[in-house]
Amino acid sequence: MYVVNQERSLNQEAKNSKYHIINIFLIYSPLHYLAAENIAADFESNSRNFLFYLKPEFIELVDPSKWDAVEFLPWPRFYPENGMFGRIRRTRKNLAVVEKVCAGAKEIRLHTPVIDTEAINYFINFIRFSHRDAQFCVRLIPDGLLNIQRYPMGLVKRTLQYFKKIRRFIYPSLNYYTFSGDRTGSDTKIVDRIYILPGFPNEYDTAKTVEVSLLRVNSRAYGGIPAEVANKRALVVGQDLVSCKVFSEQDMSSLTLGVRSFIEACGINNIAYKSHHRDRLDELFHPDYIKLVLDRPLETYLGSNHYELVISIVSTALLTARIILPDSCRVVAYGMNMLKHRSDRDKKNLESIFIALGVEMVNHNDGIL
């Protein structure tokens, strides 16, 4: 565990705090972290801010000086306890860890991108009922492309929530918070604020939305990169678009050649390729590319291995890359004109996000679907 003041435990820090507002941030992606850091600085500077990250891959992005404490809270599905009922025991252990920092609070605010996943949902009722004297609310933080439209839950998914509540009869702490509407929880009364990125279209209640800016962190986290290192290098970020039936194999083959031609037109011959973690087909890969096998998140890798060009089709990695990388690196979304959309509004919403963050969009000219 990483505690800023090594002489005090989390529990002691919370009890001795001169502040009465406790902010809990539950995150699991680089974009979540960048948003959380800015929310803590711009909106919660007079509160106690505790960061809990559910996946460890992007820890190098974290600046511990910005937080009262930082701790890895293992996602139960991916990091269960050993033995039977490992997920349940991990969940209960996580609840106990977070509950300690809430001691003495008059107001508790839980910040998270969504509330439907079990790794996060159980915290809602657990904290509410463990600290009945404290005001409690949930605030949603930006989650990239997930925020451009609502995702209403169907009857089946809403019904399944009640089966998850059955666990409380054996483990009272596992009291699932049931809700309806958008799966992020944006429609629920318990969510009193939704942070959005400037320029991002959304379908949320305007009375709840608040803009949060994302500051680039490359210079802070990684230091300067010599200009000569960046010259004539490109990185292609793969996606699983054929596997998800967004494109046919023929479409992807055409896009792959288009990306290769675009990079060549930029005068770059040193090209690396990073596959998507679900990409078993190496989509967008070309024989000229050098495959990257990383033991850290792409965003962290880019911080110390600068490229002149980062390119993909519609990957969220392009958005986070544009946020953390300097202007000397071009970030390009290639071939978005090939995508099918449910409506013109959906198309405009998607494009406006890339424009808002400064990602270049280049059409694929070999035809559209």
C-alpha positions as CSV (number, residue, x, y, z in Angstrom):
1,M,0.0,0.0,0.0
2,Y,1.2,3.5,-0.9
3,V,0.5,6.0,1.9
4,V,1.8,9.6,1.4
5,N,2.5,10.0,5.1
6,Q,4.3,6.8,6.1
7,E,3.8,7.5,9.8
8,R,0.0,7.1,9.7
9,S,-2.3,4.4,8.5
10,L,-5.3,5.1,6.3
11,N,-7.6,4.6,9.3
12,Q,-5.6,7.1,11.4
13,E,-5.5,9.6,8.6
14,A,-9.3,9.5,8.2
15,K,-10.0,9.8,11.9
16,N,-7.6,12.7,12.4
17,S,-8.7,14.6,9.3
18,K,-9.7,18.2,9.7
19,Y,-11.9,17.8,6.6
20,H,-15.3,16.2,6.8
21,I,-15.7,15.3,3.1
22,I,-14.2,12.0,2.0
23,N,-13.9,11.4,-1.8
24,I,-13.3,7.8,-3.0
25,F,-12.2,7.3,-6.5
26,L,-12.6,3.8,-8.0
27,I,-10.8,3.6,-11.4
28,Y,-9.5,1.1,-13.8
29,S,-8.1,2.9,-16.9
30,P,-5.6,5.6,-17.7
31,L,-8.4,8.0,-18.9
32,H,-10.2,7.4,-15.6
33,Y,-7.0,8.4,-13.7
34,L,-6.4,11.5,-15.7
35,A,-10.0,12.6,-15.1
36,A,-9.9,11.7,-11.4
37,E,-6.7,13.7,-10.8
38,N,-8.2,16.8,-12.3
39,I,-11.5,16.4,-10.4
40,A,-9.6,16.1,-7.1
41,A,-7.5,19.2,-7.9
42,D,-10.2,21.4,-9.4
43,F,-13.3,20.4,-7.4
44,E,-12.2,18.6,-4.2
45,S,-9.1,20.4,-3.1
46,N,-10.5,21.0,0.4
47,S,-11.5,17.4,0.9
48,R,-9.8,14.1,1.6
49,N,-9.1,12.3,-1.7
50,F,-8.4,8.5,-1.7
51,L,-7.5,6.8,-5.0
52,F,-8.2,3.0,-5.4
53,Y,-7.3,1.5,-8.7
54,L,-8.8,-1.9,-9.7
55,K,-6.2,-2.8,-12.3
56,P,-2.5,-2.3,-11.7
57,E,-1.2,-1.8,-15.3
58,F,-1.1,2.0,-15.3
59,I,0.4,2.7,-11.8
60,E,3.3,4.6,-13.4
61,L,0.8,7.3,-14.4
62,V,-0.2,7.9,-10.8
63,D,1.3,10.9,-9.0
64,P,1.0,9.9,-5.3
65,S,1.6,13.5,-4.1
66,K,-1.9,14.4,-5.5
67,W,-3.7,12.0,-3.1
68,D,-4.1,11.4,0.6
69,A,-3.5,7.8,-0.1
70,V,-3.3,5.4,-3.1
71,E,-4.0,1.7,-3.0
72,F,-4.4,-1.2,-5.4
73,L,-7.9,-2.7,-4.9
74,P,-7.8,-5.9,-6.9
75,W,-10.8,-6.4,-9.3
76,P,-12.5,-9.6,-7.9
77,R,-13.2,-11.1,-11.3
78,F,-9.5,-10.9,-12.4
79,Y,-7.8,-11.2,-9.0
80,P,-9.9,-13.5,-6.8
81,E,-8.7,-14.8,-3.5
82,N,-7.4,-18.4,-3.5
83,G,-9.8,-21.2,-2.9
84,M,-13.6,-21.5,-3.0
85,F,-15.7,-18.4,-3.4
86,G,-12.5,-16.4,-4.2
87,R,-14.4,-13.5,-5.9
88,I,-16.8,-13.1,-3.0
89,R,-14.0,-13.1,-0.4
90,R,-12.0,-10.6,-2.5
91,T,-15.1,-8.3,-2.8
92,R,-15.7,-8.4,1.0
93,K,-12.0,-7.7,1.6
94,N,-12.1,-4.7,-0.7
95,L,-15.2,-3.3,1.0
96,A,-13.4,-3.5,4.3
97,V,-10.4,-1.6,3.0
98,V,-12.4,1.3,1.6
99,E,-14.7,1.4,4.7
100,K,-11.7,2.3,6.9
101,V,-11.1,5.6,5.1
102,C,-14.7,6.7,5.6
103,A,-14.4,6.9,9.4
104,G,-15.6,10.2,10.8
105,A,-16.8,11.6,7.5
106,K,-19.9,13.8,7.4
107,E,-20.1,13.4,3.6
108,I,-18.9,10.6,1.4
109,R,-18.6,10.9,-2.4
110,L,-18.0,7.8,-4.5
111,H,-16.4,8.7,-7.9
112,T,-16.5,6.0,-10.6
113,P,-17.2,5.6,-14.3
114,V,-20.1,3.2,-14.0
115,I,-22.1,1.5,-11.2
116,D,-23.3,-1.7,-12.9
117,T,-20.2,-3.8,-12.5
118,E,-20.0,-5.8,-9.3
119,A,-16.5,-4.6,-8.6
120,I,-17.9,-1.2,-7.9
121,N,-21.7,-1.6,-7.2
122,Y,-21.4,-3.3,-3.8
123,F,-19.6,-0.3,-2.4
124,I,-22.7,1.9,-2.8
125,N,-25.1,0.2,-0.2
126,F,-22.2,-1.0,1.9
127,I,-20.9,2.6,2.5
128,R,-24.4,4.1,2.8
129,F,-25.5,1.7,5.5
130,S,-22.2,1.5,7.3
131,H,-22.1,5.3,7.7
132,R,-25.7,6.3,8.0
133,D,-24.9,9.6,9.6
134,A,-22.9,10.7,6.6
135,Q,-24.4,12.1,3.4
136,F,-23.6,9.9,0.5
137,C,-23.7,10.3,-3.3
138,V,-22.1,8.9,-6.5
139,R,-20.4,11.0,-9.1
140,L,-19.6,9.6,-12.5
141,I,-16.2,10.3,-14.1
142,P,-15.5,10.3,-17.9
143,D,-15.1,6.9,-19.6
144,G,-14.4,8.0,-23.2
145,L,-16.5,6.7,-25.9
146,L,-19.0,5.1,-23.4
147,N,-20.3,8.6,-22.6
148,I,-21.4,9.7,-26.1
149,Q,-24.8,8.0,-25.8
150,R,-27.0,6.3,-23.2
151,Y,-27.1,2.5,-22.8
152,P,-30.5,1.6,-21.3
153,M,-30.6,-1.8,-19.6
154,G,-33.2,-4.3,-20.9
155,L,-35.6,-6.2,-18.8
156,V,-33.3,-9.3,-18.5
157,K,-30.4,-7.3,-17.2
158,R,-32.5,-5.4,-14.7
159,T,-34.0,-8.6,-13.4
160,L,-30.6,-10.2,-13.0
161,Q,-29.7,-7.5,-10.5
162,Y,-32.2,-8.9,-8.0
163,F,-30.5,-12.3,-8.2
164,K,-27.3,-10.6,-7.2
165,K,-29.0,-9.3,-4.1
166,I,-29.6,-12.8,-2.8
167,R,-26.0,-12.9,-1.6
168,R,-26.8,-10.5,1.1
169,F,-28.7,-13.2,3.0
170,I,-25.4,-15.1,3.4
171,Y,-23.1,-12.1,3.3
172,P,-24.9,-9.0,4.6
173,S,-22.2,-6.7,3.2
174,L,-22.9,-7.8,-0.4
175,N,-26.1,-5.8,-0.9
176,Y,-26.3,-5.0,-4.6
177,Y,-27.6,-1.6,-5.5
178,T,-30.4,-2.1,-8.0
179,F,-31.3,0.5,-10.5
180,S,-32.8,1.1,-14.0
181,G,-32.1,3.2,-17.0
182,D,-28.6,3.8,-18.3
183,R,-26.1,1.1,-17.3
184,T,-23.6,3.8,-16.1
185,G,-26.2,4.8,-13.4
186,S,-26.6,8.3,-14.8
187,D,-30.4,8.2,-14.4
188,T,-30.4,7.2,-10.8
189,K,-31.1,9.7,-7.9
190,I,-28.0,8.6,-6.1
191,V,-25.8,10.0,-8.9
192,D,-25.9,13.8,-8.3
193,R,-23.1,14.8,-10.7
194,I,-21.7,13.6,-14.0
195,Y,-18.3,14.9,-15.1
196,I,-17.9,15.2,-18.9
197,L,-15.0,16.1,-21.1
198,P,-15.2,19.5,-22.9
199,G,-16.6,19.1,-26.4
200,F,-17.9,15.5,-25.8
201,P,-21.5,15.1,-26.9
202,N,-23.7,13.3,-24.4
203,E,-27.3,12.5,-23.6
204,Y,-27.2,13.1,-19.8
205,D,-29.4,15.4,-17.7
206,T,-27.8,18.8,-18.2
207,A,-28.6,19.7,-14.5
208,K,-26.1,17.0,-13.5
209,T,-23.3,17.5,-15.9
210,V,-20.1,19.4,-15.1
211,E,-17.1,19.8,-17.4
212,V,-13.7,18.6,-16.3
213,S,-10.5,19.4,-18.3
214,L,-7.7,16.9,-18.8
215,L,-4.2,18.2,-18.6
216,R,-1.3,16.5,-20.4
217,V,0.9,14.6,-18.0
218,N,3.8,13.6,-20.3
219,S,6.3,16.2,-19.0
220,R,5.4,15.5,-15.4
221,A,5.4,11.7,-15.5
222,Y,8.1,10.9,-18.0
223,G,10.3,13.9,-18.5
224,G,11.4,15.4,-21.9
225,I,12.0,13.1,-24.9
226,P,14.9,14.2,-27.2
227,A,13.6,15.3,-30.5
228,E,15.8,13.1,-32.5
229,V,14.3,10.0,-30.8
230,A,10.9,10.8,-32.1
231,N,11.9,11.2,-35.8
232,K,10.7,8.7,-38.4
233,R,8.9,6.3,-36.1
234,A,5.3,5.3,-36.2
235,L,3.1,3.1,-34.0
236,V,0.0,1.3,-35.4
237,V,-2.6,0.4,-32.7
238,G,-4.6,-2.7,-33.6
239,Q,-8.3,-3.2,-33.0
240,D,-10.7,-6.2,-32.9
241,L,-13.2,-4.8,-35.5
242,V,-13.4,-7.9,-37.6
243,S,-14.0,-10.1,-34.5
244,C,-16.7,-7.7,-33.4
245,K,-18.2,-7.8,-36.9
246,V,-17.8,-4.1,-37.5
247,F,-15.8,-4.8,-40.6
248,S,-15.4,-7.8,-43.0
249,E,-12.0,-9.3,-43.5
250,Q,-11.9,-7.7,-47.0
251,D,-12.6,-4.3,-45.4
252,M,-9.9,-4.7,-42.9
253,S,-7.4,-5.8,-45.6
254,S,-8.2,-2.6,-47.5
255,L,-7.8,-0.5,-44.3
256,T,-4.5,-2.2,-43.4
257,L,-3.0,-1.3,-46.8
258,G,-4.4,2.2,-46.5
259,V,-2.8,2.7,-43.1
260,R,0.5,1.4,-44.5
261,S,0.4,3.8,-47.5
262,F,-0.5,6.7,-45.3
263,I,2.5,6.0,-43.1
264,E,4.8,5.7,-46.1
265,A,3.5,9.0,-47.4
266,C,4.6,10.6,-44.1
267,G,8.1,9.4,-44.9
268,I,8.3,6.8,-42.1
269,N,9.7,3.3,-42.5
270,N,10.3,2.3,-38.9
271,I,6.8,1.0,-37.9
272,A,5.8,-0.8,-34.7
273,Y,2.5,-2.6,-34.2
274,K,0.6,-3.0,-30.9
275,S,-2.3,-5.5,-31.0
276,H,-5.5,-5.1,-29.1
277,H,-5.7,-7.5,-26.1
278,R,-8.8,-9.1,-27.7
279,D,-7.3,-9.0,-31.2
280,R,-6.5,-12.6,-32.1
281,L,-6.3,-11.9,-35.8
282,D,-3.7,-9.1,-35.6
283,E,-6.0,-6.8,-37.4
284,L,-4.3,-3.8,-39.1
285,F,-1.0,-5.7,-38.9
286,H,1.3,-5.6,-42.0
287,P,4.4,-7.7,-42.6
288,D,6.6,-4.6,-42.5
289,Y,5.7,-3.9,-38.9
290,I,7.6,-4.8,-35.8
291,K,5.3,-6.4,-33.2
292,L,5.4,-4.9,-29.7
293,V,4.9,-7.2,-26.7
294,L,4.5,-4.9,-23.6
295,D,4.5,-5.7,-19.9
296,R,2.9,-2.3,-19.1
297,P,0.0,-0.3,-20.5
298,L,0.4,1.4,-23.9
299,E,0.0,4.9,-22.4
300,T,2.9,4.3,-20.0
301,Y,5.1,2.9,-22.8
302,L,4.4,5.9,-25.0
303,G,5.6,8.2,-22.3
304,S,9.2,6.8,-22.6
305,N,9.1,5.7,-26.2
306,H,8.0,8.6,-28.2
307,Y,6.7,8.2,-31.8
308,E,6.3,10.8,-34.5
309,L,2.9,9.2,-35.5
310,V,0.4,7.0,-33.6
311,I,-2.4,5.7,-35.8
312,S,-5.4,3.5,-35.6
313,I,-9.1,3.5,-36.7
314,V,-11.3,4.4,-33.8
315,S,-9.4,3.2,-30.8
316,T,-10.0,4.9,-27.4
317,A,-6.2,4.6,-27.1
318,L,-6.0,7.4,-29.7
319,L,-7.8,9.7,-27.3
320,T,-5.6,9.0,-24.3
321,A,-2.5,9.1,-26.5
322,R,-3.5,12.6,-27.6
323,I,-4.0,13.7,-24.0
324,I,-0.6,12.5,-22.7
325,L,1.6,13.0,-25.7
326,P,3.2,16.3,-26.8
327,D,2.2,18.1,-30.0
328,S,5.3,16.8,-31.8
329,C,3.5,13.5,-32.1
330,R,0.7,13.2,-34.6
331,V,-2.3,11.1,-33.5
332,V,-4.4,9.9,-36.4
333,A,-7.8,8.1,-36.7
334,Y,-7.6,6.6,-40.1
335,G,-10.7,5.3,-42.0
336,M,-13.5,6.4,-39.7
337,N,-15.5,7.0,-42.9
338,M,-15.7,3.2,-43.3
339,L,-17.8,2.9,-40.1
340,K,-21.5,2.3,-40.2
341,H,-23.6,4.4,-37.8
342,R,-27.1,4.0,-36.5
343,S,-27.8,7.7,-37.5
344,D,-26.1,10.8,-38.6
345,R,-26.2,12.0,-35.0
346,D,-24.2,9.1,-33.8
347,K,-21.6,9.8,-36.6
348,K,-21.4,13.5,-35.6
349,N,-21.1,12.6,-31.9
350,L,-18.2,10.3,-32.5
351,E,-16.4,12.6,-34.8
352,S,-16.8,15.6,-32.5
353,I,-15.0,13.7,-29.7
354,F,-11.9,13.2,-31.8
355,I,-12.0,16.8,-33.0
356,A,-12.4,18.0,-29.4
357,L,-9.3,16.3,-28.3
358,G,-7.3,17.1,-31.4
359,V,-7.0,13.7,-33.0
360,E,-6.6,14.0,-36.8
361,M,-9.1,12.2,-38.9
362,V,-8.1,10.8,-42.3
363,N,-10.5,9.2,-44.7
364,H,-9.9,5.9,-46.4
365,N,-10.3,6.5,-50.0
366,D,-10.6,2.9,-51.3
367,G,-14.4,3.0,-50.9
368,I,-16.9,3.1,-48.0
369,L,-19.3,0.5,-46.7
